[in-house]
Amino acid sequence: MSYERRRGYGGGFKPCPVETGKEYEVDITETSRQGEGIARIQGFVIFVANAKPRDHVKIRITRIGRRAANAEIVK
């Protein structure tokens, strides 16, 4: 598995545990202020559109930022 190196995740240079375009299975644990579901992979925050807490979904990463990523649910 290759990792993208991102500054900011965990306060320094650490490998980002997700890659743009890859699919992952996650549990949604919270809801963001904007109403998106929040999942975590190795502590890295992922915002998932149209997801609710207690959902177990397969997602595709659409964007990776310094501290979080965005994803969509794979149908």
C-alpha positions in Angstrom: 0.0 0.0 0.0 1.4 3.4 -0.9 0.9 6.4 1.2 0.7 10.1 0.3 2.8 12.2 2.7 0.8 15.2 4.0 1.9 17.9 6.4 -0.6 18.6 9.1 -2.0 15.1 9.8 -1.0 14.5 13.4 1.1 17.6 13.7 4.0 16.7 11.4 4.9 14.6 8.4 3.0 11.4 8.6 1.8 9.1 5.9 -1.8 9.7 4.9 -3.7 6.4 5.4 -6.0 6.9 2.4 -5.5 7.6 -1.3 -7.7 9.5 -3.8 -9.9 7.2 -5.8 -9.4 4.2 -3.6 -12.4 2.5 -1.9 -12.6 1.6 1.8 -15.3 0.2 4.2 -15.9 2.4 7.2 -18.3 3.0 10.1 -19.8 6.4 10.4 -19.4 7.5 14.0 -20.5 11.2 14.1 -22.2 14.0 12.1 -20.3 17.1 11.1 -21.7 20.6 11.5 -22.6 20.6 7.8 -24.5 17.3 8.2 -22.0 15.0 6.6 -21.1 11.6 8.2 -17.7 11.4 9.8 -15.5 8.2 9.6 -11.9 7.7 10.7 -9.2 5.5 9.2 -6.2 5.3 11.5 -7.4 8.5 13.2 -7.6 10.4 9.9 -11.0 12.1 9.5 -13.1 11.4 6.4 -16.3 13.4 5.7 -18.8 11.3 3.9 -21.8 12.9 2.1 -25.3 11.4 2.7 -24.1 9.2 5.6 -25.5 9.0 9.2 -24.0 7.7 12.4 -24.1 3.9 12.8 -24.0 3.4 9.0 -21.4 0.9 7.7 -20.7 1.9 4.1 -18.2 1.5 1.3 -16.7 4.8 0.3 -14.5 6.3 -2.4 -12.1 9.1 -1.5 -12.7 12.1 -3.7 -10.4 14.7 -2.1 -7.6 14.7 0.5 -6.8 17.8 2.5 -4.2 18.6 5.2 -6.4 17.4 8.1 -9.2 15.5 6.5 -10.6 13.8 3.3 -13.9 13.9 1.5 -15.6 10.8 0.2 -18.7 9.5 -1.5 -20.7 6.4 -0.9 -20.1 3.7 -3.5 -23.5 2.3 -4.7 
